[in-house]
């Protein structure tokens, strides 16, 4: 469906069912350079099991219009505005990578709008290497290569998809190539400059689960555990053998963690 958020048209996937604001709401927030398609399997399960699902394309991503946003704080305020546009009072936020920082910051800035957090492939800091930032700023294919190679675990490079005929590595590259020029750079820069994670974590007062990949090269599990330690009563799940893109690599294990 389409919503107007801060005067711009936003595309929001609803998991294959009509959005029903009377049901418990779950919002899925994608990572840098990606879009709602990241969540295709998981949004469908939630939408068909009693939840109202919102999986937006962030501004300037996928099918959403408007310039992309420059900071995690702006993206958090935008997420709160999205909930208002959908007439949702409170939601469980599920975020991956950059989306996890957005979810965390939304909980800190707008605590009355968040009922729970699930932070996937997350860390207390998301430092981005200068080579990747430089390539992204130049809209160079090298940036797409680095994100997809580092983001996917070992098995993904050999095939590894549970869905016959799909290639995880190629699929990730296709989505990243569809980004408008400058979008990936702004996303990565926002992650790189965000320094409020530990302060935001300390303010969280809702049930929180961190789901980490054992072989994640972008946000190593060790770094995720540092963030978990700052969140009161957070639950941490480490998915064996998984890299950063747990949604594609270990969809069943991720669903079990989200349901639990």
C-alpha contacts under 8 A as a table, 3 or more apart, distances in Angstrom:
res1	aa1	res2	aa2	distance
1	X	11	X	5.98
1	X	12	X	5.32
1	X	13	X	6.23
1	X	14	X	7.23
2	X	9	X	6.55
2	X	10	X	5.48
2	X	11	X	4.68
2	X	12	X	5.91
3	X	9	X	5.79
3	X	10	X	5.20
3	X	11	X	6.60
3	X	12	X	7.31
3	X	85	X	6.67
3	X	86	X	7.30
4	X	7	X	5.70
4	X	8	X	5.36
4	X	9	X	4.69
4	X	10	X	5.99
4	X	85	X	6.70
5	X	8	X	5.37
5	X	9	X	6.44
5	X	10	X	6.59
5	X	78	X	7.64
5	X	81	X	6.34
5	X	82	X	5.85
5	X	85	X	6.17
6	X	78	X	7.80
6	X	81	X	7.16
8	X	65	X	6.16
8	X	66	X	5.81
9	X	64	X	6.06
9	X	65	X	5.57
9	X	66	X	7.43
10	X	56	X	7.05
10	X	57	X	6.77
10	X	58	X	7.48
10	X	59	X	6.89
10	X	63	X	7.16
10	X	64	X	4.41
10	X	65	X	6.26
11	X	56	X	5.82
11	X	57	X	5.79
11	X	62	X	7.97
11	X	63	X	5.61
11	X	64	X	5.10
12	X	36	X	7.47
12	X	54	X	5.94
12	X	55	X	5.27
12	X	56	X	4.05
12	X	57	X	6.27
13	X	16	X	7.64
13	X	36	X	6.60
13	X	53	X	7.56
13	X	54	X	5.93
13	X	55	X	4.92
13	X	56	X	6.14
14	X	17	X	6.01
14	X	18	X	6.66
14	X	19	X	6.10
14	X	43	X	6.95
14	X	44	X	7.79
14	X	47	X	6.95
14	X	52	X	7.37
14	X	53	X	4.86
14	X	54	X	5.18
14	X	55	X	6.31
15	X	40	X	7.14
15	X	42	X	7.95
15	X	43	X	4.58
15	X	44	X	4.13
15	X	45	X	7.45
15	X	46	X	7.31
15	X	47	X	5.20
15	X	48	X	7.77
15	X	53	X	6.23
15	X	54	X	7.78
15	X	55	X	7.94
16	X	44	X	6.08
16	X	47	X	6.96
17	X	47	X	6.15
17	X	48	X	7.29
19	X	52	X	5.57
19	X	53	X	6.60
19	X	54	X	7.86
20	X	23	X	5.90
20	X	52	X	5.53
21	X	24	X	7.51
21	X	25	X	7.14
21	X	52	X	6.25
21	X	86	X	7.54
21	X	87	X	6.89
21	X	88	X	6.28
22	X	52	X	7.78
23	X	50	X	6.68
23	X	51	X	5.46
23	X	52	X	5.35
24	X	50	X	7.49
24	X	51	X	5.20
24	X	52	X	5.83
24	X	91	X	7.05
25	X	51	X	5.81
25	X	52	X	4.60
25	X	53	X	5.93
25	X	54	X	7.53
25	X	88	X	7.22
25	X	90	X	7.09
25	X	91	X	4.80
25	X	92	X	6.30
26	X	51	X	6.74
26	X	52	X	6.17
26	X	53	X	5.10
26	X	54	X	6.28
26	X	91	X	5.41
26	X	92	X	4.74
26	X	93	X	6.00
26	X	94	X	7.25
27	X	53	X	6.05
27	X	54	X	4.74
27	X	55	X	5.74
27	X	56	X	7.94
27	X	91	X	6.58
27	X	92	X	6.19
27	X	93	X	4.92
27	X	94	X	5.96
28	X	36	X	7.88
28	X	39	X	7.20
28	X	43	X	7.73
28	X	53	X	7.79
28	X	54	X	6.31
28	X	55	X	4.70
28	X	56	X	7.16
28	X	93	X	6.22
28	X	94	X	4.79
28	X	95	X	5.78
29	X	36	X	7.67
29	X	55	X	6.35
29	X	56	X	6.77
29	X	58	X	7.96
29	X	93	X	7.44
29	X	94	X	6.14
29	X	95	X	4.58
29	X	96	X	6.52
29	X	99	X	4.82
29	X	100	X	7.42
29	X	102	X	7.77
29	X	103	X	7.51
30	X	34	X	6.13
30	X	35	X	5.79
30	X	36	X	6.42
30	X	38	X	6.74
30	X	39	X	7.80
30	X	57	X	7.61
30	X	58	X	7.86
30	X	95	X	6.13
30	X	96	X	5.60
30	X	97	X	7.50
30	X	98	X	7.10
30	X	99	X	5.06
31	X	34	X	5.67
31	X	35	X	7.50
31	X	95	X	7.50
31	X	96	X	5.42
31	X	97	X	5.15
31	X	98	X	4.56
31	X	99	X	4.93
31	X	100	X	7.85
32	X	97	X	7.39
32	X	98	X	5.70
32	X	99	X	7.68
32	X	184	X	6.20
32	X	187	X	5.15
32	X	188	X	6.34
33	X	61	X	7.23
33	X	175	X	7.61
33	X	176	X	5.53
33	X	179	X	6.36
33	X	183	X	6.65
33	X	184	X	4.84
33	X	187	X	6.80
34	X	37	X	7.85
34	X	38	X	6.98
34	X	61	X	7.09
34	X	62	X	7.52
34	X	175	X	6.14
34	X	176	X	6.17
34	X	179	X	7.80
35	X	38	X	6.14
35	X	56	X	7.45
35	X	57	X	5.05
35	X	58	X	7.16
35	X	61	X	6.11
35	X	62	X	5.42
35	X	175	X	7.56
36	X	39	X	5.84
36	X	40	X	7.23
36	X	55	X	5.50
36	X	56	X	5.77
36	X	57	X	5.37
36	X	62	X	7.47
37	X	40	X	5.14
38	X	247	X	7.07
38	X	248	X	7.78
39	X	42	X	5.44
39	X	43	X	5.75
39	X	55	X	7.40
39	X	247	X	7.07
40	X	43	X	5.71
40	X	44	X	6.45
41	X	44	X	5.47
41	X	45	X	6.69
41	X	251	X	7.59
42	X	45	X	5.25
42	X	46	X	6.46
42	X	251	X	7.75
42	X	255	X	6.59
43	X	46	X	5.28
43	X	47	X	6.02
43	X	53	X	6.50
43	X	55	X	7.39
44	X	47	X	5.15
44	X	48	X	6.20
45	X	48	X	5.31
45	X	49	X	6.25
46	X	49	X	5.11
46	X	50	X	6.71
46	X	51	X	5.53
46	X	52	X	7.64
46	X	53	X	6.90
47	X	50	X	6.24
47	X	51	X	5.17
47	X	52	X	5.98
47	X	53	X	5.74
48	X	51	X	7.19
57	X	60	X	7.80
57	X	61	X	5.46
57	X	62	X	5.61
57	X	63	X	6.48
57	X	64	X	5.68
58	X	61	X	5.38
58	X	62	X	7.68
58	X	64	X	6.54
58	X	68	X	7.29
59	X	64	X	5.37
59	X	65	X	5.78
59	X	66	X	5.43
59	X	67	X	5.99
59	X	68	X	4.85
59	X	69	X	6.82
60	X	63	X	7.71
60	X	64	X	5.60
60	X	65	X	5.27
60	X	66	X	5.32
60	X	67	X	5.06
60	X	68	X	4.50
60	X	180	X	7.24
60	X	183	X	7.06
61	X	64	X	5.66
61	X	65	X	7.47
61	X	68	X	7.17
61	X	179	X	6.38
61	X	180	X	7.45
61	X	183	X	7.53
62	X	178	X	7.54
62	X	179	X	7.14
68	X	183	X	6.28
68	X	186	X	7.43
69	X	74	X	6.40
69	X	75	X	6.36
69	X	186	X	7.33
69	X	187	X	7.79
70	X	74	X	6.93
70	X	75	X	7.90
70	X	186	X	5.76
70	X	187	X	7.00
70	X	189	X	7.73
70	X	190	X	5.89
71	X	74	X	5.25
71	X	75	X	6.37
71	X	187	X	7.85
71	X	189	X	7.98
71	X	190	X	4.69
71	X	191	X	7.70
71	X	193	X	7.98
71	X	194	X	7.42
72	X	75	X	4.99
72	X	76	X	6.09
72	X	101	X	6.84
72	X	102	X	5.62
72	X	105	X	7.22
72	X	190	X	5.89
72	X	191	X	7.04
72	X	194	X	6.57
73	X	76	X	5.04
73	X	77	X	6.32
73	X	102	X	7.30
73	X	105	X	6.57
73	X	106	X	7.81
74	X	77	X	5.20
74	X	78	X	6.11
75	X	78	X	4.87
75	X	79	X	6.15
75	X	102	X	6.10
76	X	79	X	5.03
76	X	80	X	6.46
76	X	102	X	5.13
76	X	103	X	6.80
76	X	105	X	5.79
76	X	106	X	4.54
76	X	109	X	7.56
77	X	80	X	5.13
77	X	81	X	6.30
77	X	106	X	6.69
77	X	109	X	7.66
77	X	110	X	7.94
78	X	81	X	4.91
78	X	82	X	6.13
79	X	82	X	4.92
79	X	83	X	6.46
79	X	102	X	7.94
79	X	106	X	7.04
80	X	83	X	5.24
80	X	84	X	6.49
80	X	106	X	6.94
80	X	110	X	6.97
80	X	113	X	7.06
81	X	84	X	4.99
81	X	85	X	6.18
82	X	85	X	5.02
82	X	86	X	6.28
83	X	86	X	5.13
83	X	87	X	6.13
83	X	88	X	5.03
83	X	89	X	6.89
83	X	90	X	7.55
83	X	91	X	7.92
83	X	113	X	7.94
84	X	87	X	4.94
84	X	88	X	5.89
84	X	89	X	7.13
85	X	88	X	7.68
88	X	91	X	7.15
89	X	113	X	5.96
90	X	112	X	6.91
90	X	113	X	4.20
90	X	114	X	5.16
90	X	115	X	5.96
91	X	113	X	6.33
91	X	114	X	5.06
91	X	115	X	5.31
91	X	116	X	7.08
92	X	114	X	5.93
92	X	115	X	5.09
92	X	116	X	4.51
92	X	117	X	5.78
92	X	118	X	7.74
93	X	103	X	5.86
93	X	114	X	6.88
93	X	115	X	7.76
93	X	116	X	6.29
93	X	117	X	5.06
93	X	118	X	6.34
94	X	99	X	7.70
94	X	100	X	7.04
94	X	103	X	6.92
94	X	117	X	5.97
94	X	118	X	4.65
94	X	119	X	6.10
94	X	120	X	7.57
95	X	98	X	7.39
95	X	99	X	4.15
95	X	100	X	3.99
95	X	101	X	7.45
95	X	102	X	7.27
95	X	103	X	5.90
95	X	118	X	6.43
95	X	119	X	5.34
95	X	120	X	6.04
96	X	99	X	4.62
96	X	100	X	4.83
96	X	119	X	6.22
96	X	120	X	4.60
96	X	121	X	5.78
96	X	122	X	6.97
97	X	100	X	5.10
97	X	101	X	6.82
97	X	119	X	7.76
97	X	120	X	6.27
97	X	121	X	5.11
97	X	122	X	5.22
97	X	219	X	7.81
98	X	101	X	5.25
98	X	102	X	6.37
98	X	122	X	7.87
98	X	187	X	7.61
98	X	191	X	6.23
99	X	102	X	4.92
99	X	103	X	6.08
100	X	103	X	5.02
100	X	104	X	6.11
100	X	118	X	7.63
100	X	119	X	4.87
100	X	120	X	6.26
100	X	121	X	7.58
100	X	122	X	6.07
101	X	104	X	5.05
101	X	105	X	6.04
101	X	119	X	7.98
101	X	122	X	7.42
101	X	191	X	7.83
101	X	197	X	7.09
102	X	105	X	5.20
102	X	106	X	6.00
103	X	106	X	5.08
103	X	107	X	6.30
103	X	117	X	7.05
103	X	119	X	7.57
104	X	107	X	5.21
104	X	108	X	6.45
104	X	117	X	7.43
104	X	119	X	7.86
104	X	197	X	7.28
104	X	200	X	6.56
104	X	201	X	6.85
104	X	204	X	7.99
105	X	108	X	4.99
105	X	109	X	6.04
105	X	196	X	7.84
105	X	197	X	7.30
105	X	200	X	6.05
106	X	109	X	5.14
106	X	110	X	5.43
106	X	111	X	7.14
106	X	114	X	7.67
107	X	110	X	5.34
107	X	111	X	4.67
107	X	112	X	7.92
107	X	113	X	7.36
107	X	114	X	5.75
107	X	200	X	7.69
107	X	204	X	6.54
108	X	111	X	5.68
108	X	200	X	5.20
108	X	201	X	7.55
108	X	203	X	6.09
108	X	204	X	6.40
110	X	113	X	5.66
110	X	114	X	7.18
111	X	114	X	5.54
111	X	204	X	7.81
112	X	115	X	7.89
114	X	117	X	7.57
114	X	206	X	7.56
115	X	206	X	6.04
115	X	207	X	7.55
116	X	206	X	5.15
116	X	207	X	5.02
116	X	208	X	5.92
117	X	206	X	7.06
117	X	207	X	6.36
117	X	208	X	4.64
117	X	209	X	6.34
118	X	208	X	5.77
118	X	209	X	4.82
118	X	210	X	5.88
118	X	211	X	7.33
118	X	258	X	7.05
119	X	122	X	6.07
119	X	208	X	7.60
119	X	209	X	6.22
119	X	210	X	4.74
119	X	211	X	6.14
120	X	210	X	5.89
120	X	211	X	4.72
120	X	212	X	6.01
120	X	246	X	7.84
121	X	210	X	7.87
121	X	211	X	6.38
121	X	212	X	5.09
121	X	213	X	6.54
121	X	216	X	7.57
121	X	219	X	5.99
121	X	220	X	7.95
121	X	221	X	7.95
121	X	224	X	7.48
121	X	244	X	5.62
121	X	245	X	7.48
121	X	246	X	7.52
122	X	126	X	7.96
122	X	210	X	7.38
122	X	211	X	7.78
122	X	212	X	6.96
122	X	219	X	5.86
122	X	223	X	7.83
122	X	224	X	5.44
123	X	126	X	6.26
123	X	219	X	5.71
123	X	220	X	7.47
123	X	221	X	7.82
123	X	223	X	5.05
123	X	224	X	4.08
123	X	225	X	7.45
123	X	226	X	7.22
123	X	227	X	5.82
124	X	197	X	5.57
124	X	198	X	6.26
124	X	223	X	6.30
124	X	224	X	6.36
124	X	226	X	6.32
124	X	227	X	4.70
125	X	191	X	7.97
125	X	192	X	7.64
125	X	194	X	7.39
125	X	195	X	6.89
125	X	197	X	7.07
125	X	223	X	7.64
126	X	191	X	5.64
126	X	192	X	5.59
126	X	194	X	7.72
126	X	218	X	7.97
126	X	219	X	6.85
127	X	191	X	6.97
127	X	192	X	4.66
127	X	193	X	7.72
128	X	132	X	6.85
128	X	133	X	6.74
128	X	188	X	6.70
128	X	189	X	7.59
128	X	191	X	7.47
128	X	192	X	5.38
129	X	132	X	5.48
129	X	133	X	6.38
130	X	133	X	5.03
130	X	134	X	5.96
131	X	134	X	5.15
131	X	135	X	6.17
132	X	135	X	5.15
132	X	136	X	6.04
132	X	142	X	7.76
132	X	143	X	5.56
132	X	146	X	6.97
133	X	136	X	5.09
133	X	137	X	6.04
133	X	143	X	7.68
133	X	185	X	6.37
133	X	188	X	6.98
133	X	189	X	7.26
134	X	137	X	5.15
134	X	138	X	6.34
135	X	138	X	5.15
135	X	139	X	6.17
135	X	140	X	5.10
135	X	141	X	7.54
135	X	142	X	6.05
135	X	143	X	5.06
136	X	139	X	4.87
136	X	140	X	5.98
136	X	142	X	7.85
136	X	143	X	5.13
136	X	144	X	7.87
136	X	182	X	7.28
136	X	184	X	6.20
136	X	185	X	4.84
137	X	140	X	7.64
137	X	182	X	6.34
137	X	184	X	7.97
137	X	185	X	5.21
139	X	143	X	7.31
139	X	181	X	6.11
139	X	182	X	6.69
139	X	185	X	7.91
140	X	143	X	5.77
140	X	144	X	7.49
141	X	144	X	5.23
141	X	145	X	6.30
142	X	145	X	4.95
142	X	146	X	6.08
143	X	146	X	5.16
143	X	147	X	6.19
144	X	147	X	5.27
144	X	148	X	6.10
144	X	173	X	6.26
144	X	176	X	6.28
144	X	177	X	7.15
145	X	148	X	5.33
145	X	149	X	5.89
145	X	173	X	7.33
146	X	149	X	5.26
146	X	150	X	5.83
146	X	151	X	7.92
147	X	150	X	5.44
147	X	151	X	5.51
148	X	151	X	5.01
148	X	152	X	6.08
148	X	169	X	6.36
148	X	172	X	6.22
148	X	173	X	6.30
149	X	152	X	5.78
149	X	153	X	8.00
149	X	157	X	7.95
149	X	169	X	7.51
150	X	153	X	7.49
150	X	217	X	5.88
150	X	218	X	6.38
150	X	244	X	7.74
151	X	216	X	7.25
151	X	217	X	6.82
151	X	218	X	6.30
151	X	243	X	6.39
151	X	244	X	4.85
151	X	245	X	5.80
152	X	156	X	5.97
152	X	157	X	7.42
152	X	169	X	7.19
152	X	216	X	7.88
152	X	243	X	5.26
152	X	244	X	5.77
152	X	245	X	5.48
152	X	249	X	7.48
153	X	156	X	5.55
153	X	157	X	7.14
153	X	215	X	6.65
153	X	216	X	6.97
153	X	241	X	7.44
153	X	242	X	5.78
153	X	243	X	4.02
153	X	244	X	6.86
153	X	245	X	7.49
153	X	249	X	7.33
154	X	157	X	5.63
154	X	158	X	7.23
154	X	243	X	7.47
155	X	158	X	5.22
155	X	159	X	6.47
155	X	160	X	5.30
155	X	249	X	7.99
156	X	159	X	5.11
156	X	160	X	4.95
156	X	161	X	6.93
156	X	167	X	7.85
156	X	168	X	6.03
156	X	169	X	6.48
156	X	249	X	6.75
157	X	160	X	7.43
157	X	168	X	7.85
157	X	169	X	6.50
159	X	167	X	5.94
159	X	168	X	6.95
160	X	167	X	7.80
160	X	168	X	7.62
160	X	249	X	7.37
161	X	164	X	6.83
161	X	166	X	6.19
161	X	167	X	6.40
161	X	168	X	6.29
161	X	248	X	7.29
161	X	249	X	6.82
163	X	166	X	5.90
166	X	171	X	7.59
167	X	170	X	5.44
167	X	171	X	5.97
168	X	171	X	5.09
168	X	172	X	6.15
168	X	248	X	6.86
168	X	249	X	7.89
169	X	172	X	5.33
169	X	173	X	6.35
170	X	173	X	5.12
170	X	174	X	6.15
171	X	174	X	5.13
171	X	175	X	6.52
172	X	175	X	5.40
172	X	176	X	6.34
173	X	176	X	5.10
173	X	177	X	6.04
174	X	177	X	5.18
174	X	178	X	6.44
175	X	178	X	5.22
175	X	179	X	7.03
176	X	179	X	5.53
176	X	184	X	7.87
179	X	183	X	6.24
179	X	184	X	6.99
180	X	183	X	5.76
181	X	184	X	7.54
182	X	185	X	5.25
182	X	186	X	6.21
183	X	186	X	5.22
183	X	187	X	6.21
184	X	187	X	5.09
184	X	188	X	6.10
185	X	188	X	5.21
185	X	189	X	5.95
186	X	189	X	5.06
186	X	190	X	6.05
187	X	190	X	5.12
187	X	191	X	6.43
188	X	191	X	5.14
188	X	192	X	6.07
189	X	192	X	4.93
189	X	193	X	6.07
190	X	193	X	5.38
190	X	194	X	6.09
191	X	194	X	5.35
194	X	197	X	7.34
195	X	198	X	7.84
196	X	199	X	5.42
196	X	200	X	5.94
197	X	200	X	5.10
197	X	201	X	5.90
197	X	227	X	7.50
198	X	201	X	4.93
198	X	202	X	6.24
198	X	227	X	6.46
198	X	230	X	6.18
199	X	202	X	5.29
199	X	203	X	6.72
200	X	203	X	5.32
200	X	204	X	6.71
201	X	204	X	5.38
201	X	227	X	7.11
201	X	228	X	7.99
201	X	230	X	5.62
201	X	231	X	4.86
201	X	232	X	7.95
202	X	230	X	5.47
202	X	231	X	5.27
202	X	232	X	6.82
203	X	231	X	7.58
204	X	231	X	6.30
204	X	232	X	6.97
205	X	232	X	7.09
207	X	233	X	7.63
207	X	234	X	6.89
208	X	231	X	7.79
208	X	233	X	7.62
208	X	234	X	5.07
208	X	235	X	6.30
209	X	234	X	5.77
209	X	235	X	4.69
209	X	236	X	5.73
209	X	237	X	7.45
210	X	224	X	7.51
210	X	228	X	6.83
210	X	234	X	7.29
210	X	235	X	6.20
210	X	236	X	4.74
210	X	237	X	6.16
211	X	236	X	6.05
211	X	237	X	4.86
211	X	238	X	5.89
211	X	239	X	7.16
211	X	254	X	7.60
211	X	257	X	7.29
212	X	216	X	7.56
212	X	220	X	7.73
212	X	221	X	5.52
212	X	224	X	6.80
212	X	236	X	7.58
212	X	237	X	6.18
212	X	238	X	4.70
212	X	239	X	6.04
212	X	244	X	7.80
213	X	216	X	4.97
213	X	220	X	7.26
213	X	221	X	6.13
213	X	238	X	5.67
213	X	239	X	5.03
213	X	240	X	6.66
213	X	241	X	6.82
213	X	242	X	4.52
213	X	243	X	5.03
213	X	244	X	5.95
213	X	246	X	6.71
214	X	220	X	7.37
214	X	221	X	5.92
214	X	238	X	5.87
214	X	239	X	5.71
214	X	240	X	5.19
214	X	241	X	5.36
214	X	242	X	5.48
214	X	243	X	6.62
215	X	220	X	7.02
215	X	221	X	7.59
215	X	240	X	7.63
215	X	241	X	5.58
215	X	242	X	5.40
215	X	243	X	4.75
215	X	244	X	7.57
216	X	219	X	5.82
216	X	220	X	4.92
216	X	221	X	6.67
216	X	242	X	6.51
216	X	243	X	3.90
216	X	244	X	4.66
217	X	220	X	5.57
217	X	243	X	6.65
217	X	244	X	6.75
218	X	244	X	6.34
219	X	223	X	6.49
219	X	224	X	6.87
219	X	244	X	6.92
220	X	223	X	5.41
220	X	224	X	6.52
221	X	224	X	4.92
221	X	225	X	6.22
221	X	238	X	7.22
222	X	225	X	5.25
222	X	226	X	6.71
223	X	226	X	5.22
223	X	227	X	6.85
224	X	227	X	5.25
224	X	228	X	6.29
225	X	228	X	4.80
225	X	229	X	6.15
225	X	236	X	7.44
226	X	229	X	5.29
226	X	230	X	6.88
227	X	230	X	5.34
227	X	231	X	6.87
228	X	231	X	5.36
228	X	234	X	5.89
228	X	235	X	7.45
228	X	236	X	6.90
229	X	232	X	7.49
229	X	234	X	7.41
231	X	234	X	5.52
237	X	257	X	7.27
239	X	242	X	5.76
239	X	250	X	7.89
239	X	253	X	7.14
239	X	254	X	7.94
242	X	245	X	7.62
242	X	246	X	6.06
242	X	249	X	6.48
242	X	250	X	6.71
243	X	246	X	6.24
243	X	249	X	7.42
245	X	248	X	5.84
245	X	249	X	6.18
246	X	249	X	4.91
246	X	250	X	5.18
246	X	251	X	6.60
246	X	254	X	6.82
247	X	250	X	5.92
247	X	251	X	4.92
247	X	254	X	6.53
248	X	251	X	5.68
250	X	253	X	5.48
250	X	254	X	6.13
251	X	254	X	5.10
251	X	255	X	6.12
252	X	255	X	5.12
252	X	256	X	6.25
253	X	256	X	5.14
253	X	257	X	6.27
254	X	257	X	5.08
254	X	258	X	6.18
255	X	258	X	5.03
255	X	259	X	6.04
256	X	259	X	5.16
256	X	260	X	6.00
257	X	260	X	5.13
